[in-house]
Amino acid sequence: MAKTRALLTETEREQIAGEHGDSRRYQATSRVRGRIQEELERDVEVLEEHHPDLLEELRGVVCEETDDE
């Protein structure tokens, strides 16, 4: 099965980690922020209406508490 992305591409992971310089890091951060604020919100609305079980799975991953909390 082909590997797919969730929120970040492999390149964006590298850029945000600082592996390609500050300019690329800033650009990747901006792209991801747009996805969070625009696309992810719409995805949540669709899941909420049409597949609440998947929304709960998403929340379980995103909202998982760590030992630090």
The 8 nearest C-alpha neighbors of each residue, nearest first, counted from 0:
[[1, 2, 3, 4, 5, 9, 8, 6],
 [2, 0, 3, 4, 5, 9, 8, 7],
 [1, 3, 0, 4, 5, 9, 8, 7],
 [4, 2, 1, 5, 8, 0, 9, 7],
 [5, 3, 8, 7, 6, 2, 9, 1],
 [4, 6, 7, 3, 8, 9, 2, 39],
 [5, 7, 4, 8, 31, 34, 35, 39],
 [8, 6, 11, 5, 12, 4, 9, 31],
 [7, 9, 11, 10, 4, 12, 6, 5],
 [8, 10, 12, 11, 7, 13, 4, 14],
 [11, 9, 13, 8, 12, 14, 7, 15],
 [12, 10, 14, 8, 13, 9, 27, 7],
 [13, 11, 9, 15, 10, 14, 16, 7],
 [12, 14, 16, 10, 11, 18, 15, 9],
 [15, 13, 24, 11, 17, 16, 19, 18],
 [14, 16, 24, 17, 12, 13, 11, 27],
 [15, 17, 13, 14, 18, 12, 24, 11],
 [18, 16, 14, 15, 19, 20, 24, 13],
 [17, 19, 13, 14, 16, 20, 15, 24],
 [20, 18, 14, 17, 23, 24, 21, 13],
 [21, 19, 17, 22, 23, 18, 24, 14],
 [20, 22, 24, 23, 25, 17, 19, 14],
 [21, 23, 25, 24, 20, 26, 19, 27],
 [24, 22, 26, 25, 21, 20, 14, 19],
 [23, 25, 14, 15, 21, 27, 22, 26],
 [24, 26, 28, 22, 23, 27, 21, 29],
 [27, 25, 23, 29, 28, 24, 22, 30],
 [28, 26, 30, 24, 29, 25, 11, 23],
 [29, 27, 25, 31, 26, 30, 32, 24],
 [28, 30, 32, 26, 27, 31, 25, 33],
 [31, 29, 27, 33, 32, 28, 26, 34],
 [30, 32, 34, 28, 33, 29, 27, 35],
 [31, 33, 29, 35, 34, 30, 28, 36],
 [34, 32, 36, 30, 31, 35, 37, 29],
 [35, 33, 38, 31, 37, 32, 36, 39],
 [34, 36, 39, 32, 33, 37, 38, 31],
 [35, 37, 33, 34, 32, 40, 38, 39],
 [38, 36, 34, 40, 35, 33, 39, 41],
 [37, 39, 34, 41, 40, 35, 42, 36],
 [40, 38, 42, 35, 41, 37, 34, 43],
 [39, 41, 43, 38, 42, 37, 36, 44],
 [42, 40, 44, 38, 43, 39, 45, 37],
 [41, 43, 39, 45, 44, 40, 46, 38],
 [42, 44, 46, 40, 41, 45, 47, 39],
 [43, 45, 47, 41, 42, 46, 48, 40],
 [46, 44, 42, 48, 47, 43, 49, 41],
 [47, 45, 50, 43, 49, 48, 54, 44],
 [46, 48, 51, 44, 45, 49, 43, 50],
 [49, 47, 45, 46, 50, 44, 51, 43],
 [48, 50, 46, 45, 47, 51, 44, 52],
 [51, 49, 46, 52, 53, 47, 48, 54],
 [50, 52, 54, 47, 53, 46, 55, 49],
 [53, 51, 55, 54, 50, 56, 46, 47],
 [54, 52, 56, 55, 51, 50, 57, 46],
 [55, 53, 51, 57, 52, 56, 46, 58],
 [54, 56, 58, 52, 53, 57, 59, 51],
 [57, 55, 53, 59, 54, 58, 52, 60],
 [58, 56, 54, 60, 55, 59, 61, 53],
 [59, 57, 55, 61, 62, 60, 56, 54],
 [58, 60, 56, 57, 63, 62, 61, 55],
 [59, 61, 57, 58, 63, 62, 56, 55],
 [62, 60, 58, 63, 59, 57, 56, 64],
 [61, 63, 58, 59, 60, 64, 57, 65],
 [64, 62, 60, 59, 61, 65, 58, 57],
 [63, 65, 62, 68, 66, 67, 61, 59],
 [66, 64, 67, 68, 63, 62, 61, 60],
 [65, 67, 68, 64, 63, 62, 60, 61],
 [68, 66, 65, 64, 63, 62, 61, 60],
 [67, 66, 65, 64, 63, 62, 61, 60]]
